[in-house]
Amino acid sequence: MKLHSRAAWVLCALVLVAARPALAQEKNGFDLSNALIPVDEILSGGPPRDGIPSIDNPKFESAGDSLPWREDDLVMTYDHGQARYAFPVGILNWHEIVNHESDGEPVLITFCPLCGTGMAFDPVVNGRHLTFGVSGLLYNSDLLMYDHQTESLWSQIEGRAIAGPLAGKELESVAIRHELWQSWRERVGSKGLVLSTDTGHRRNYRKSPYGDYDHSERMYFPVSHTSRKYHPKTWVLGWTHNGESKAWPFPELANHDGVLEDRIGGKSVRVHYDPSVPSAELRDETGELLPATRAFWFAWYTFHPETGVFEAE
């Protein structure tokens, strides 16, 4: 079935939301009777369950092969042992979830175009390897995933199940990077493998279905907390440690020379900012990459309204 534009889905979603009881205990076929968040804040994003198809059997190609990607295209990257993987955002815009394994170890790659959040997780919960799909539902404009094994709903940004048999369980975050295609190829050399456009679906992976959404102040769906401190689509790097959350807005990092040394939740960290992407990496005292989240300001703030914010002098 051909994937329609997000604008058409949004219109359909608004009609459906208006037509159904605000506190319905089931949406898109998911049982919300034990939801940990207000049911009326779980909204239809437009497509039905799996209307945005996850990639469950990903194929990869050598980074040296002839591919449609340009030097400045954005890719989410994951390093595992000696393996180096790239997941082009051009593909993730249309699929949002990749159920991947590297050397027999699973990793869940997720991307929410509405929040700008690319995040990875260890999908093993209580010793059970879960695989995930796109529910077609949103919470605070963010992707609600579901696992195929129990049909529990999971908040991407929170990394926890918010309804279903696994409600309250959490996924362990996995560190990833956001890099430009050419920069990643130069970093990994011949070890690089990139997610193939041979996904089993016909999509124009060079064209985003969201138009100028990344740059406009427009948001398609309501959120529970808002802040006008920055443009809603300002990029930030966010992380939570020992109950403390902090955001490093990219405009502030741009006004700071060199590597930023900071503290969060009693832990010393270093922020490496790359204006060419733009992106930032969070590392500990040993240089280990930490699983921080690159996100739009509005998305980070609505889930972390108590967040601290780094401001350059």
C-alpha positions in Angstrom: 0.0 0.0 0.0 1.4 3.3 -0.9 2.4 5.5 2.0 0.5 8.8 2.0 1.9 12.1 3.1 2.0 13.0 6.8 -0.3 16.0 6.2 -3.1 13.7 4.9 -2.6 11.4 7.9 -2.8 14.3 10.3 -6.1 15.4 8.8 -7.5 11.8 9.1 -6.1 11.6 12.7 -7.9 14.7 13.8 -11.2 13.5 12.4 -10.7 10.1 14.2 -9.8 11.8 17.5 -12.9 14.0 17.3 -15.1 11.1 16.6 -14.0 8.7 19.4 -14.4 9.0 23.1 -11.5 10.9 24.7 -10.9 8.1 27.2 -11.2 5.1 24.9 -9.4 2.1 26.4 -8.3 0.8 23.0 -6.7 2.6 20.1 -5.2 1.0 16.9 -6.1 -2.3 18.5 -3.9 -1.8 21.6 -5.3 -2.3 25.1 -4.8 0.9 27.1 -6.6 -0.2 30.2 -3.4 -0.2 32.3 -1.8 2.9 30.7 0.7 4.7 32.8 0.0 8.0 31.1 -3.3 9.8 30.5 -5.1 7.9 27.8 -6.5 11.0 26.2 -2.9 12.1 25.5 -2.3 9.0 23.4 -3.2 10.2 19.9 -3.5 8.6 16.5 -0.7 9.8 14.3 -2.8 9.0 11.2 -1.5 5.7 9.9 -2.8 2.4 11.3 -0.6 -0.1 13.2 2.3 -1.0 10.9 1.1 1.7 8.3 4.7 2.9 8.7 6.5 -0.5 8.2 9.4 -1.3 10.4 12.4 -3.0 8.8 12.6 -6.4 10.3 15.2 -8.1 8.0 17.6 -5.3 7.2 20.0 -5.6 4.3 23.3 -3.8 4.2 25.7 -2.8 1.5 29.4 -1.8 1.5 29.9 1.9 2.0 32.0 2.0 -1.1 29.2 0.8 -3.4 27.2 3.2 -5.6 24.4 4.5 -3.4 22.0 7.5 -3.5 23.5 9.3 -0.5 25.3 12.6 -0.8 28.2 13.9 1.2 26.1 16.0 3.5 23.3 13.5 4.1 22.7 12.6 7.7 23.1 9.1 9.0 22.7 7.5 12.4 25.7 5.3 13.1 26.3 2.4 15.4 29.6 0.8 16.3 29.7 -2.8 17.6 33.0 -4.5 18.1 34.8 -4.2 14.7 31.5 -3.6 12.8 30.4 -0.2 11.7 26.8 0.5 10.6 25.1 3.5 9.1 21.3 4.0 9.0 20.5 6.9 6.7 17.8 9.2 8.0 16.4 9.3 4.5 15.3 5.7 5.1 14.4 6.1 8.7 12.0 9.0 7.9 9.8 6.3 6.2 10.3 3.3 8.5 11.2 4.7 11.9 12.3 1.3 13.3 15.0 -1.2 12.3 15.2 -4.5 14.2 18.9 -5.3 13.7 21.4 -7.8 15.0 25.2 -7.6 14.9 27.3 -10.7 15.6 24.2 -12.3 17.1 23.5 -9.4 19.5 20.3 -7.5 18.8 19.9 -3.7 18.8 16.8 -1.7 18.2 17.3 1.4 15.9 14.5 4.0 16.2 13.8 7.4 14.8 10.9 9.8 15.3 10.8 12.4 12.5 8.3 14.5 14.5 10.7 14.9 17.5 14.0 14.5 15.6 15.0 11.8 18.0 17.2 9.0 16.8 17.8 6.5 19.6 19.0 2.9 20.0 18.1 0.3 22.6 19.0 -3.1 23.8 15.7 -5.0 23.0 16.2 -7.8 25.5 13.8 -7.5 28.4 13.9 -10.1 31.2 16.0 -12.3 29.0 13.6 -12.2 26.1 14.5 -10.7 22.8 11.7 -8.4 21.7 11.1 -7.1 18.2 9.3 -3.9 17.5 6.9 -2.2 15.1 5.3 1.2 14.7 2.0 1.5 16.5 0.6 4.5 14.6 0.1 6.2 18.0 1.9 9.1 19.5 2.5 10.5 23.0 3.7 14.1 23.2 4.2 14.0 19.5 6.7 11.1 19.9 6.7 7.7 18.4 4.9 5.0 20.4 6.5 1.6 19.5 5.0 -1.8 20.2 6.7 -5.1 20.7 5.4 -8.0 18.6 5.7 -10.5 21.5 3.3 -8.9 24.0 1.8 -5.9 22.1 2.9 -3.5 24.9 3.3 0.1 23.9 6.6 1.8 24.4 7.5 5.5 24.5 10.6 6.1 22.4 12.0 9.1 24.3 11.3 7.6 27.7 12.4 4.1 26.6 9.7 2.5 28.7 6.5 0.5 28.2 3.5 2.7 29.0 0.7 0.2 28.4 0.2 -3.5 28.0 1.7 -6.6 29.8 5.1 -5.0 30.1 4.0 -1.6 31.4 6.7 0.0 33.5 9.6 -2.1 32.0 12.5 -0.1 30.6 14.8 -0.6 27.7 18.6 0.0 28.1 19.8 2.8 25.9 22.6 2.1 23.4 25.0 4.9 22.3 24.9 6.0 18.7 26.2 8.9 16.7 24.7 11.3 14.1 27.2 11.9 11.3 27.4 13.1 7.8 27.6 10.4 5.1 31.0 11.4 3.8 32.5 12.0 7.3 31.3 8.5 8.5 32.8 6.9 5.4 36.2 8.6 6.1 36.0 7.5 9.8 35.2 3.8 9.2 36.9 3.1 5.9 36.4 -0.4 4.5 34.6 -1.6 7.6 31.5 0.4 6.9 28.1 -1.2 6.1 25.1 1.0 5.2 21.4 0.1 5.4 20.3 -0.8 1.9 17.4 1.0 0.2 16.3 -2.5 -0.8 13.8 -2.6 2.0 10.9 -4.4 0.3 9.0 -1.2 0.0 8.9 1.4 -2.7 9.7 4.8 -1.3 11.6 7.9 -2.5 14.3 7.9 0.2 15.8 11.1 -1.1 12.6 13.0 -0.3 11.3 13.6 3.2 7.5 13.2 3.6 7.7 16.0 6.2 8.6 18.9 3.9 10.0 21.9 5.9 8.9 20.5 9.3 12.4 20.5 10.7 12.7 24.3 10.3 9.3 25.6 11.0 7.7 26.4 14.3 4.8 24.3 13.4 4.0 21.1 15.4 1.4 18.7 14.2 0.4 17.4 17.6 0.0 19.0 21.1 2.5 18.4 23.9 2.1 18.6 27.7 4.8 21.1 28.4 6.2 23.9 26.3 9.0 26.4 26.5 9.7 29.4 24.3 13.3 29.7 25.5 14.4 28.5 22.1 12.8 27.9 18.7 10.9 24.6 19.1 13.0 22.9 16.4 16.4 24.0 17.9 18.6 21.0 18.1 19.8 20.0 21.6 21.7 17.1 23.1 20.0 15.8 26.2 20.9 13.3 28.9 19.6 12.1 32.2 21.8 10.7 35.0 21.0 9.9 38.6 17.6 11.7 38.3 19.1 14.9 36.8 18.4 15.9 33.2 20.3 18.5 31.2 20.1 19.9 27.7 23.0 21.3 25.7 21.4 23.5 22.9 23.5 23.6 19.8 23.4 27.5 19.5 24.9 27.6 23.0 27.6 25.0 22.1 28.4 27.0 19.0 29.3 29.9 21.3 31.7 27.8 23.4 35.2 27.2 22.2 36.6 23.7 22.2 35.3 20.7 24.2 32.9 21.6 27.0 33.5 20.0 30.4 30.4 19.8 32.5 28.8 17.8 35.3 25.4 16.1 35.5 24.0 13.9 38.3 27.4 14.0 40.0 29.2 12.7 36.9 31.9 14.6 34.9 31.2 14.6 31.2 32.6 16.2 28.1 30.5 17.5 25.2 32.0 17.4 21.7 30.1 19.7 19.3 30.3 19.3 15.5 28.7 22.3 13.7 29.1 20.7 10.3 26.3 18.1 11.0 25.2 19.7 13.4 25.5 17.2 16.2 27.2 16.7 19.5 28.6 13.7 21.4 28.6 13.2 25.2 31.5 11.3 26.7 32.6 10.4 30.2 36.0 10.9 31.8 37.5 7.8 30.0 36.2 9.0 26.6 33.4 6.4 26.4 30.5 7.5 24.3 27.3 7.9 26.4 23.8 7.4 25.0 22.6 11.0 25.0 19.7 12.1 22.8 19.8 14.5 19.9 16.4 16.0 19.8 14.3 19.1 18.9 14.1 21.4 21.9 10.4 21.1 22.2 10.6 17.3 22.4 13.3 17.2 25.0 11.5 19.8 27.1 8.1 18.2 27.1 9.5 15.0 28.5 11.9 16.8 30.8 10.3 20.1 31.9 12.6 20.2 34.9 15.7 20.0 32.7 18.8 22.0 33.3 20.1 24.0 30.3 23.7 24.8 29.4 24.1 28.4 28.5 27.4 29.8 27.1 29.0 32.7 28.9 
